[in-house]
Amino acid sequence: MEWRLNRSARSLCFGGLWAPLIVGVCYTLLVGATLYFASAVHAVSVLWPANSLPLALAMLRPRRQWWAIMLFTFLGVIIATFTVRGVSLAPVFLGLANMSEVLLAAWLTNFSRMGDGIGGSARSMVRFTIGAGVAAPAFSSLIGGATFALFFGRDFLGSALIWFFADSLGILIFAPVFYTLLAGQYGRAWQEATVARRWEAGGLVLLTSLVAMLVFTAERPLVFLVIMPTMLVAFRLGWMGVKVAVMMVAVIGTLSTMNGHGPIVPLSEDVQLRAYFLQIFIAAQLMTQWPVVVALAARDRVMQELAKSEQSLRLLAARSAVLMLTFDVGGRCRKAIGAIELLHGHAMDDLPGLLIEELVENGGATLRPAHEMALDVPDAVHSVELRIWAGEERWLEASFRALEDEGGRCPGTLMTLHDVSTRKAQTMALARSAYTDSLTGLLNRAGFLLRLERALAGRTEGLVLAMIDVDRFKLINDNCGHQTGDAVLEEIARRISGQLRVTDSVGRMGGDEFVILLDTTEWDSAQEICRRLVDAVSAQPVRLASGQTIAAAISCGVVRHRVGMSADHFLHDADVALYEAKRGGRNRVVAA
């Protein structure tokens, strides 16, 4: 497993046994200083910050390296206690108590596995508070209380309570600071900060210290004043600043109170009671700041994730053929990201502020209804297609969906715009192929019948129908093969199409049968067109790719539409006329 926070410690020559040795020396000095101060003022230790130092190192190290940390912790207590309080067996038991506390706290928290550090999340904060701030001091206080009762004649319960609160508060206040310091986070934050940010951080910590000194040197109860600068630190500097601010308040409060100064001293003549009152105040400070810090940290993480998401979204949109726009309820663009080239003639910076009608031509008629439908039916996506001209015909698809804010209100819509020209062309090609004869390129049976039905809708006159059949086509297929027959049909279809007008329609009904719909009211003119068709086919033989020629001819039956005549009746009459032409000698036109 990679211990990611261990790299900064190694950069400070904290590899191997150097880290436990250096921390052990500092730990010994800190234990000695704390004991000496308590002895000098004839008071008990309100805070026991020493155990936080080896604990912080253990949190940054794998378990296989804990033995050295615990050894130097044990030796540090013994050396410092022997130096300050003389030779006895008490330092050995006190060393065991402190070592067991550090070991238990490190095992219960085990941040090297969690990886998010103290205060990195609400989960890590709760785990640290319960494991290192409650369970470990509670266990060591039993050993410590018994040691003070046995060797110093003190009350077991009172000594155990003082031990518990002093160690608990010491760990909760100082361990986060030492942890951040050993992990190199303070150094990196200081290097990355601007000059203005450094001055702000230093000024806020100094302000907190000055207010704490004012509060704990005054005789009046002004302890509530400390909340204001520490809260300001929480909002401006976050968790890293709060650690230092709370530590400064705790140190100043302890030094002042134990020396007989400040608002807590008048509360009791009993030094031990003063210690309890001060510990309660410090605990209240922690309980006030920690929820705020956790909430701010959670907010910062959310903002960072949102920033990353927006950056990813912008990157994705910039590299894809999608344009995303947000509109307010009135249809005015608020934000746009993505493929601006989809909106020909617009620049990205010009889009915010434009009404939806101003985006594309006919935008009001096409986009506005979809925008309003999305507002009316917020749970659905509403899509429309629009055709634009940007040097060539292009099709765009706009999809609208309603936006929703934290209060459940709808502030507008989100529109995604992407080019569907290729898909549209494929769809139109599929639609054409469904109604197109694959051999001749003319309308197939379904396509012609649809065209006929549309032509007959609402019409009473002006339509002529001609049915055509290739004469003796079966002999061509039987003697020359189907491939030759197909070539003949293709050439006949080309010759027929060449004789018709743009308003006329021609289709292949199947096999060698063709049908023509002439849009004309001139009956004589329609018959003349059909005679030209017959002559155009029979005038020259069909020349094949092999150089061979085949004579071809057609028969044609033509009828005109009468009022009330259905499409089927129309086709039937044309078919009857066709067979009259075939029975009458072929290569001719029969009008009925």
C-alpha positions in Angstrom: 0.0 0.0 0.0 1.3 3.5 -0.8 1.3 5.9 2.1 0.8 9.0 0.1 1.2 11.5 3.0 4.6 10.0 4.0 6.4 11.6 1.1 6.6 15.0 2.6 8.0 13.5 5.9 10.7 11.7 4.0 11.6 14.9 2.2 12.6 16.3 5.6 14.9 13.4 6.3 12.1 11.6 8.1 12.9 8.2 6.7 13.8 5.1 8.6 14.3 5.8 12.4 15.0 9.4 11.9 11.4 10.4 12.2 10.7 8.5 15.5 14.0 9.7 16.9 13.4 13.4 16.2 9.8 13.2 17.3 10.9 11.3 20.4 13.3 14.1 21.4 10.7 16.7 20.8 8.2 14.6 22.7 10.6 14.4 25.7 11.1 18.1 25.8 7.3 18.8 25.5 6.6 16.3 28.3 9.2 17.9 30.5 8.0 21.5 29.8 4.4 20.5 30.6 5.4 18.8 33.9 7.7 21.7 34.8 5.0 24.3 34.2 2.4 22.3 36.3 4.9 21.9 39.1 5.9 25.6 39.0 2.4 26.9 39.4 1.4 24.0 41.8 -1.4 23.0 39.5 -2.6 20.0 37.6 -2.1 19.7 33.8 -5.2 21.2 32.1 -3.9 20.1 28.6 -1.5 17.3 27.8 -0.4 18.1 24.2 2.7 15.8 24.2 0.9 12.6 23.1 -0.4 14.4 20.0 3.1 14.5 18.5 3.8 10.7 18.3 0.2 10.1 17.5 0.4 12.4 14.4 3.5 10.6 13.2 1.8 7.2 13.7 -1.2 8.4 11.6 1.2 9.1 8.8 3.1 5.9 9.0 2.4 2.2 8.2 1.9 -0.1 11.2 5.2 -1.8 10.7 6.9 1.4 11.8 4.9 2.0 15.0 7.2 0.0 17.2 9.9 2.7 17.1 7.3 5.5 17.7 6.0 3.7 20.8 9.4 2.9 22.1 10.5 6.6 22.0 7.2 7.6 23.5 7.8 5.3 26.5 11.4 6.4 26.9 10.4 10.1 26.6 7.9 10.0 29.4 10.4 8.1 31.7 13.3 10.5 31.0 11.2 13.7 31.4 9.5 12.5 34.6 12.7 11.4 36.1 14.2 14.8 35.3 11.3 16.9 36.7 10.0 14.8 39.6 12.8 12.6 40.7 13.5 8.9 40.7 10.8 6.4 41.4 8.7 3.7 39.7 6.0 6.1 38.8 7.6 7.2 35.4 7.6 3.6 34.2 3.8 3.3 34.8 3.2 6.8 33.4 5.3 5.8 30.3 3.2 2.7 29.8 0.0 4.8 30.2 1.1 7.3 27.6 2.4 4.7 25.2 -0.8 2.7 25.4 -2.8 5.8 24.8 -0.9 6.7 21.6 -0.9 3.1 20.4 -4.7 2.7 21.0 -5.5 6.1 19.4 -3.4 5.3 16.3 -5.0 1.9 15.9 -8.5 3.2 16.3 -8.1 6.0 13.8 -5.6 4.4 11.4 -5.7 7.4 9.0 -2.9 6.0 6.9 -5.5 3.6 5.5 -8.3 6.2 5.2 -6.2 8.7 3.3 -8.4 11.8 3.9 -6.6 13.1 7.1 -8.1 14.5 10.2 -11.1 16.7 9.3 -11.0 15.6 5.7 -14.6 14.5 6.1 -17.3 14.2 8.8 -16.5 10.5 8.9 -12.8 11.0 9.7 -13.6 13.7 12.2 -16.1 11.4 14.1 -13.6 8.5 14.0 -10.8 10.7 15.3 -12.9 12.2 18.1 -14.3 8.9 19.3 -11.1 6.8 18.9 -8.3 9.3 19.7 -10.3 11.8 21.8 -12.4 9.5 23.9 -11.5 5.8 23.9 -7.7 6.1 24.1 -7.6 8.7 26.9 -10.3 6.8 28.8 -8.1 3.7 28.8 -4.9 5.5 29.8 -6.6 7.5 32.5 -7.2 4.3 34.4 -3.5 3.6 34.5 -2.6 7.2 35.2 -5.2 7.6 38.0 -4.0 4.5 39.7 -0.3 5.6 39.4 -1.1 9.0 41.0 -3.1 7.4 43.7 -0.4 4.8 44.4 2.8 6.9 44.2 1.5 10.5 45.0 -1.4 9.8 47.3 -4.0 11.6 45.2 -7.6 10.7 44.7 -8.0 8.1 42.1 -11.2 9.3 40.5 -10.2 13.0 40.5 -6.8 12.1 39.0 -8.3 9.9 36.4 -10.8 12.6 35.4 -8.1 15.3 35.1 -6.0 12.8 33.1 -8.8 12.0 30.8 -9.8 15.6 30.0 -6.3 16.8 29.8 -5.2 14.1 27.3 -8.5 14.2 25.4 -8.3 17.9 24.8 -4.6 17.8 24.2 -5.1 15.2 21.4 -8.2 16.9 19.9 -6.5 20.3 19.8 -2.8 19.5 19.0 -2.9 16.3 17.0 -4.6 18.0 14.0 -1.9 20.7 14.0 1.0 18.2 14.3 -0.5 16.0 11.7 -0.9 18.8 9.2 2.6 20.0 10.0 4.3 16.6 9.6 2.4 15.9 6.5 3.9 19.1 4.9 0.5 20.6 4.3 1.2 23.9 6.1 4.4 24.3 4.1 2.7 23.6 0.8 -0.2 25.9 1.6 2.2 28.7 2.6 4.2 28.3 -0.6 1.1 28.2 -2.8 -0.6 31.2 -1.2 -0.3 34.7 -2.5 1.4 37.4 -0.5 -2.0 38.9 0.4 -3.3 35.5 1.5 -0.3 35.1 3.7 -0.8 38.4 5.4 -4.4 37.6 5.9 -3.7 34.3 7.5 -1.0 35.7 9.8 -3.2 38.7 10.7 -6.2 36.5 11.6 -4.1 34.2 13.8 -2.5 37.2 15.5 -5.9 38.8 16.0 -7.2 35.6 17.6 -4.2 35.4 19.9 -4.6 39.1 21.0 -8.3 38.6 21.7 -7.4 35.5 23.7 -4.8 37.4 25.7 -7.3 40.2 26.4 -10.0 37.7 27.5 -7.7 35.7 29.8 -6.0 38.6 31.4 -9.2 40.5 32.2 -11.1 39.8 35.4 -14.5 40.2 33.8 -16.2 37.3 32.0 -15.4 38.1 28.3 -14.8 34.6 27.1 -17.5 34.9 24.5 -15.3 37.4 22.6 -13.0 34.5 21.5 -15.8 33.1 19.4 -15.7 36.0 16.9 -12.1 35.8 15.7 -12.0 32.0 15.7 -15.2 31.9 13.6 -13.7 34.4 11.2 -10.7 32.2 10.9 -13.0 29.2 10.1 -14.7 31.0 7.3 -11.6 32.7 5.8 -8.9 30.1 6.4 -10.8 26.9 6.8 -9.8 23.8 8.8 -6.0 24.5 8.5 -6.5 27.9 10.2 -9.0 26.7 12.8 -6.5 24.1 14.1 -3.9 26.8 14.8 -6.5 29.3 16.2 -8.0 26.9 18.6 -4.5 25.7 19.7 -3.5 29.3 20.4 -6.6 30.0 22.5 -6.1 26.8 24.5 -2.4 27.5 25.2 -3.0 31.2 26.2 -6.1 30.2 28.3 -4.2 27.5 30.1 -1.0 29.5 30.8 -3.1 32.5 32.1 -5.6 30.5 34.2 -3.0 28.3 35.8 -1.0 31.4 36.7 -4.1 32.9 38.5 -5.3 35.3 35.8 -8.5 35.6 33.8 -12.2 35.2 34.2 -12.1 31.5 35.3 -10.0 32.2 38.4 -12.7 33.9 40.5 -15.1 30.9 40.0 -13.2 28.8 42.6 -10.3 28.7 44.9 -9.8 25.0 44.1 -7.1 24.6 41.4 -8.6 21.3 40.2 -12.1 22.9 39.8 -10.5 25.7 37.8 -8.9 23.1 35.6 -12.3 21.5 35.0 -13.9 24.9 34.1 -11.1 25.7 31.7 -11.4 22.3 30.1 -15.1 22.7 29.7 -14.5 26.1 27.9 -11.9 24.6 25.6 -14.2 21.6 24.8 -17.0 24.1 24.0 -14.6 25.9 21.6 -13.9 22.6 19.8 -17.6 21.6 19.7 -18.4 25.1 18.3 -15.8 25.1 15.6 -15.7 21.6 14.4 -19.2 21.3 12.9 -18.6 24.6 11.1 -15.3 23.4 9.7 -16.8 20.1 8.6 -19.7 21.9 6.9 -17.3 24.3 5.2 -15.0 21.5 4.1 -18.0 19.6 2.6 -19.1 22.8 0.8 -15.6 23.3 -0.6 -15.4 19.8 -1.8 -18.8 20.2 -3.5 -17.7 23.4 -5.1 -14.5 21.8 -6.3 -16.4 18.9 -7.7 -18.8 21.3 -9.4 -15.9 23.2 -10.8 -14.3 20.0 -12.1 -17.6 18.9 -13.6 -18.1 22.2 -15.3 -14.5 22.1 -16.7 -15.1 18.6 -17.9 -18.4 19.6 -19.4 -16.8 22.5 -21.2 -14.0 20.3 -22.4 -16.5 17.7 -23.6 -18.7 20.2 -25.2 -15.8 22.0 -26.9 -14.6 18.7 -28.4 -18.0 17.5 -29.5 -20.5 18.7 -32.1 -23.0 19.8 -29.4 -24.0 23.3 -28.3 -25.6 23.7 -24.9 -27.6 26.8 -24.0 -29.6 27.8 -21.0 -32.6 30.1 -21.2 -34.6 31.9 -18.5 -38.4 31.5 -18.4 -38.8 34.3 -20.9 -36.6 32.6 -23.5 -33.5 34.8 -23.1 -30.1 33.0 -23.3 -28.1 33.0 -20.1 -25.1 30.7 -20.8 -23.7 28.9 -23.8 -20.9 26.3 -24.2 -19.9 24.0 -26.9 -19.8 23.9 -30.7 -20.7 27.5 -31.6 -20.1 26.7 -35.3 -23.6 25.1 -35.3 -25.1 28.6 -35.2 -23.8 30.2 -38.4 -23.1 33.9 -38.0 -22.9 34.0 -34.2 -20.0 34.3 -31.8 -20.0 32.5 -28.3 -19.8 35.8 -26.4 -22.8 37.2 -28.4 -25.2 34.5 -27.4 -25.9 35.4 -23.7 -28.7 38.0 -23.7 -30.2 37.0 -27.1 -33.9 35.9 -27.3 -34.6 32.4 -28.5 -36.1 33.9 -31.7 -32.8 35.6 -32.5 -30.7 32.4 -32.6 -31.8 31.1 -36.0 -34.2 32.1 -38.7 -37.8 31.0 -37.9 -36.5 30.3 -34.4 -39.7 31.8 -32.9 -41.9 29.4 -34.8 -39.7 26.3 -34.2 -37.8 26.8 -30.9 -40.2 28.9 -28.8 -43.0 26.3 -28.7 -40.5 23.6 -27.6 -39.1 25.9 -24.9 -42.6 26.6 -23.6 -43.6 23.0 -23.7 -40.5 22.1 -21.6 -41.7 24.6 -19.0 -45.2 23.2 -19.0 -44.1 19.5 -18.9 -40.8 19.6 -16.9 -40.3 15.9 -16.6 -40.0 15.3 -20.4 -37.5 16.2 -23.1 -39.0 18.1 -26.1 -37.1 17.9 -29.4 -37.6 19.7 -32.7 -35.8 19.7 -36.0 -35.0 22.8 -37.9 -33.4 23.3 -41.4 -30.8 26.1 -41.8 -28.7 27.2 -44.7 -25.0 27.8 -44.0 -23.5 27.5 -47.5 -25.4 24.2 -47.8 -28.6 22.7 -46.3 -28.1 21.5 -42.8 -30.5 20.0 -40.3 -30.2 20.7 -36.5 -32.0 19.0 -33.6 -32.8 21.1 -30.6 -33.8 19.2 -27.3 -35.3 21.2 -24.4 -35.6 20.1 -20.8 -36.7 22.2 -17.8 -34.1 23.2 -15.2 -34.7 22.9 -11.5 -33.1 24.8 -8.6 -32.6 23.8 -5.0 -36.1 25.0 -4.1 -37.7 22.8 -6.7 -38.6 25.9 -8.9 -38.0 26.1 -12.6 -35.7 29.0 -13.6 -35.7 28.1 -17.3 -34.7 25.5 -19.7 -31.5 23.7 -21.1 -31.3 23.3 -24.8 -28.8 21.0 -26.5 -28.3 21.6 -30.2 -26.5 19.1 -32.5 -26.1 18.6 -36.2 -28.4 15.7 -37.5 -27.7 16.4 -41.2 -26.2 13.0 -41.8 -29.0 11.2 -39.9 -31.6 13.3 -41.8 -30.0 12.4 -45.1 -30.0 8.7 -44.2 -33.6 8.9 -43.1 -34.7 10.6 -46.3 -32.6 8.1 -48.3 -34.4 5.3 -46.5 -37.7 6.9 -47.1 -36.9 7.3 -50.8 -35.7 3.7 -51.1 -39.0 2.5 -49.6 -40.8 4.1 -52.5 -38.2 3.7 -55.3 -37.7 0.8 -57.6 -34.1 -0.4 -57.2 -33.6 -1.4 -60.8 -35.0 1.6 -62.8 -34.9 4.3 -60.2 -38.6 5.1 -60.8 -41.3 5.0 -58.2 -42.1 1.5 -57.1 -45.7 0.2 -56.7 -46.1 1.6 -53.2 -44.5 4.9 -54.1 -46.7 5.4 -57.2 -49.9 4.4 -55.4 -49.1 7.0 -52.6 -48.5 9.6 -55.3 -51.8 8.7 -57.0 -53.8 8.9 -53.8 -52.3 12.3 -53.0 -53.1 13.5 -56.5 -56.7 12.3 -56.4 -57.3 14.0 -53.0 -59.7 16.9 -53.7 -59.3 16.6 -57.5 -62.2 16.2 -59.8 -60.5 16.5 -63.2 -57.1 17.1 -64.9 -55.5 13.7 -64.4 -54.7 11.0 -67.0 -53.4 7.6 -66.3 -51.4 5.5 -68.8 -50.6 1.8 -68.2 -47.6 0.4 -70.2 -46.4 -3.2 -70.8 -43.3 -4.4 -72.7 -44.3 -6.4 -75.7 -43.0 -10.1 -75.6 -40.8 -9.4 -72.7 -40.9 -13.1 -71.6 -39.2 -14.1 -74.8 -36.4 -11.6 -74.1 -35.9 -13.1 -70.6 -36.1 -16.7 -71.8 -33.8 -16.3 -74.9 -31.3 -13.8 -73.6 -31.4 -14.2 -69.8 -32.7 -12.1 -66.9 -29.6 -9.9 -66.9 -30.4 -8.8 -70.4 -34.0 -8.4 -69.5 -33.1 -6.0 -66.7 -30.9 -4.0 -69.1 -33.9 -3.7 -71.5 -36.2 -2.5 -68.6 -33.6 0.1 -67.5 -33.3 1.5 -71.0 -37.1 1.6 -71.5 -37.5 3.4 -68.2 -34.9 6.0 -69.3 -36.7 6.6 -72.6 -40.1 6.9 -71.0 -38.8 9.3 -68.4 -37.1 11.4 -71.1 -40.5 12.1 -72.8 -42.4 13.2 -69.6 -42.7 16.6 -68.0 -41.7 17.6 -64.4 -45.3 17.5 -63.3 -45.8 14.0 -64.5 -45.1 10.8 -62.4 -43.9 7.5 -63.6 -43.5 4.2 -61.8 -42.8 0.5 -62.3 -45.6 -1.6 -60.9 -43.6 -4.8 -61.2 -42.1 -7.0 -63.8 -42.3 -5.3 -67.2 -45.3 -3.1 -66.3 -45.0 0.7 -66.0 -47.6 3.3 -65.1 -47.7 7.1 -65.8 -49.8 9.8 -64.2 -50.1 12.8 -66.4 -51.2 16.1 -64.8 -53.2 17.6 -67.7 -56.7 18.4 -68.7 -55.9 18.1 -72.4 -57.1 14.7 -73.5 -55.6 14.9 -77.0 -52.3 16.1 -75.6 -52.2 13.2 -73.2 -52.8 10.7 -76.0 -50.1 12.4 -78.1 -47.6 12.0 -75.2 -48.4 8.3 -75.0 -47.8 7.8 -78.7 -44.4 9.6 -78.4 -43.6 7.1 -75.6 -44.4 4.1 -77.8 -42.4 5.5 -80.7 -39.4 6.4 -78.5 -39.1 2.8 -77.3 -39.5 1.1 -80.7 -37.5 3.7 -82.8 -34.1 2.2 -81.9 -33.2 -1.2 -80.6 -31.7 -1.4 -77.1 -27.9 -1.7 -77.2 -26.4 -3.8 -74.5 -23.0 -3.5 -72.9 -21.7 -6.5 -75.0 -22.5 -4.6 -78.2 -25.6 -6.8 -79.0 -28.8 -5.0 -79.8 -32.4 -6.1 -79.0 -35.6 -4.7 -80.5 -38.1 -3.6 -77.9 -41.6 -2.2 -78.0 -44.4 -1.3 -75.6 -48.2 -1.2 -75.6 -50.1 1.5 -73.8 -53.6 2.0 -72.4 -54.6 5.5 -71.4 -57.7 6.7 -69.6 -58.8 10.0 -68.0 -60.1 10.5 -64.6 -63.8 11.0 -64.0 -65.7 12.4 -61.0 -66.1 9.9 -58.2 -63.5 7.5 -59.7 -61.4 5.8 -57.1 -57.7 5.0 -57.5 -58.4 1.3 -57.9 -61.1 2.0 -60.5 -58.7 4.4 -62.3 -56.0 1.7 -62.4 -58.5 -0.9 -63.5 -59.7 1.1 -66.5 -56.1 1.8 -67.6 -55.3 -1.9 -67.3 -58.3 -2.8 -69.5 -57.2 -0.2 -72.1 -53.7 -1.7 -72.0 -54.9 -5.2 -72.8 -57.0 -3.9 -75.6 -53.8 -2.4 -77.0 -52.0 -5.8 -76.7 -54.9 -7.7 -78.3 -55.0 -5.2 -81.1 -51.5 -5.9 -82.3 -49.1 -4.4 -79.7 -46.7 -1.4 -80.1 -49.7 0.9 -80.0 -51.8 3.1 -77.8 -55.5 2.5 -76.9 -57.5 5.3 -75.2 -60.6 4.5 -73.3 
